[in-house]
């Protein structure tokens, strides 16, 4: 059985989306963000998981993390950046890795000259979140993935 899951920073503990001021290219604004915790059950149920928590194992992470390299980041900018619009690609992932703190991370860049409004919006909301400790306004990343489970029992409990 194959399901598409939408993982978000509201249901899985995610570090904030960090933009850098450093960069040697006029159209590249570097970013770094954690996508998910490895070997740890999610805090809640991602959209599409049918109310079940998920856990991405080290083996699954290590086998598939490099598939993020070269992928685009897309956002639904018109609707408050709360979802994905696959036709509105604003960035690209250059590096994917697992850190010592147990998270899967991606680094890349946003096309800053092409999307200055997106960069400004992210900086604005991350600034509010930092200044007032408003985690609801902290910009985060989400991902879409396909999950496969091997037995009906796995489908009824949690996905790992």
C-alpha positions as CSV (number, residue, x, y, z in Angstrom):
1,X,0.0,0.0,0.0
2,X,1.3,3.4,-0.8
3,X,0.2,6.7,0.8
4,X,1.4,10.3,0.4
5,X,2.1,12.0,3.7
6,X,2.4,15.7,4.2
7,X,4.8,16.3,7.1
8,X,4.8,19.8,8.6
9,X,6.4,21.7,11.3
10,X,3.2,21.6,13.3
11,X,3.2,17.8,13.6
12,X,6.9,17.0,13.7
13,X,9.5,18.9,15.8
14,X,11.3,21.0,13.2
15,X,14.0,23.5,13.6
16,X,13.3,26.9,12.1
17,X,14.1,27.7,8.5
18,X,17.3,29.6,8.7
19,X,18.3,32.1,6.0
20,X,21.9,33.3,5.7
21,X,23.2,36.7,4.7
22,X,26.4,35.2,3.4
23,X,26.6,34.1,-0.2
24,X,28.8,34.8,-3.1
25,X,26.1,34.9,-5.8
26,X,23.7,37.8,-6.2
27,X,20.6,35.5,-6.8
28,X,21.4,32.9,-4.1
29,X,20.2,33.3,-0.5
30,X,21.4,30.3,1.4
31,X,19.0,28.4,3.7
32,X,19.3,25.5,6.1
33,X,16.5,23.6,7.8
34,X,15.7,20.4,9.6
35,X,13.1,18.2,8.0
36,X,12.5,15.5,10.6
37,X,13.8,13.8,13.6
38,X,15.4,10.4,12.8
39,X,14.4,7.3,14.8
40,X,11.9,9.3,16.9
41,X,8.1,9.1,16.6
42,X,6.4,12.2,15.4
43,X,4.8,14.5,17.9
44,X,1.5,14.2,16.0
45,X,0.0,12.7,13.0
46,X,1.1,14.2,9.7
47,X,-1.6,15.0,7.2
48,X,-2.3,11.9,5.1
49,X,-1.3,9.4,7.9
50,X,-4.8,8.7,9.0
51,X,-4.2,9.9,12.5
52,X,-1.1,7.7,13.0
53,X,2.2,8.9,14.2
54,X,5.2,8.1,12.0
55,X,8.9,7.3,12.7
56,X,11.5,7.5,10.0
57,X,14.2,5.0,10.8
58,X,18.0,5.5,10.4
59,X,18.0,2.9,7.7
60,X,15.2,4.5,5.7
61,X,16.7,8.0,6.2
62,X,20.2,7.0,5.2
63,X,18.9,5.1,2.1
64,X,16.8,7.9,0.9
65,X,18.1,11.2,2.2
66,X,20.2,12.0,-0.9
67,X,17.0,11.9,-3.1
68,X,16.3,15.4,-1.8
69,X,19.4,16.8,-3.5
70,X,18.4,18.7,-6.6
71,X,14.7,18.9,-5.5
72,X,13.0,22.2,-5.5
73,X,11.3,24.0,-2.6
74,X,7.8,25.2,-3.5
75,X,5.4,27.2,-1.5
76,X,1.8,28.4,-1.8
77,X,2.7,32.1,-1.5
78,X,-0.7,33.3,-2.5
79,X,-2.4,31.5,0.5
80,X,0.0,32.5,3.2
81,X,2.8,30.0,2.5
82,X,0.8,27.4,4.5
83,X,1.0,24.7,1.8
84,X,2.7,23.6,-1.4
85,X,2.2,24.9,-4.9
86,X,4.3,22.6,-7.1
87,X,4.3,25.3,-9.8
88,X,5.8,28.0,-7.5
89,X,9.4,26.7,-7.1
90,X,11.5,29.3,-5.3
91,X,14.6,27.3,-4.2
92,X,16.7,24.3,-4.7
93,X,18.3,21.8,-2.3
94,X,22.0,21.3,-2.7
95,X,22.9,19.1,0.3
96,X,21.0,16.6,2.5
97,X,22.6,15.0,5.6
98,X,21.9,13.5,9.0
99,X,23.4,15.5,11.9
100,X,24.7,14.3,15.3
101,X,21.6,15.8,17.0
102,X,19.4,13.2,15.3
103,X,17.8,15.3,12.6
104,X,17.7,15.1,8.8
105,X,18.8,18.5,7.4
106,X,18.8,20.1,4.0
107,X,20.8,23.1,2.7
108,X,20.3,25.0,-0.4
109,X,19.4,28.4,-1.7
110,X,16.4,30.6,-2.6
111,X,16.5,32.6,-5.8
112,X,16.6,35.9,-3.9
113,X,16.5,38.3,-6.8
114,X,13.7,36.4,-8.4
115,X,11.7,36.1,-5.2
116,X,12.6,39.0,-2.9
117,X,9.1,39.0,-1.5
118,X,9.5,35.4,-0.3
119,X,12.9,36.1,1.3
120,X,11.5,39.2,3.0
121,X,8.4,37.3,4.3
122,X,10.6,34.5,5.7
123,X,12.9,37.0,7.4
124,X,10.0,39.0,8.8
125,X,8.2,36.1,10.3
126,X,11.4,34.5,11.6
127,X,12.3,37.9,13.2
128,X,8.9,38.1,14.9
129,X,9.3,34.5,16.2
130,X,12.7,35.2,17.6
131,X,11.8,38.6,19.1
132,X,8.6,37.6,20.8
133,X,9.1,33.9,21.1
134,X,6.1,33.3,18.8
135,X,6.7,29.8,17.5
136,X,3.4,29.9,15.5
137,X,5.0,32.5,13.3
138,X,8.3,30.8,12.8
139,X,8.8,29.7,9.2
140,X,9.4,26.0,8.9
141,X,9.8,23.4,6.2
142,X,7.5,20.6,5.3
143,X,7.9,17.7,2.9
144,X,5.8,15.3,1.0
145,X,6.8,11.7,1.0
146,X,5.5,8.3,0.0
147,X,5.2,5.7,2.8
148,X,5.0,1.9,2.3
149,X,4.0,-0.5,4.9
150,X,4.5,-4.2,4.7
151,X,1.7,-5.7,6.8
152,X,-1.9,-4.8,7.7
153,X,-0.8,-4.6,11.3
154,X,1.7,-1.8,10.5
155,X,-1.1,0.1,8.8
156,X,-3.3,-0.1,12.0
157,X,-0.7,1.1,14.5
158,X,2.1,3.5,13.5
159,X,4.2,3.8,10.4
160,X,7.9,3.2,10.7
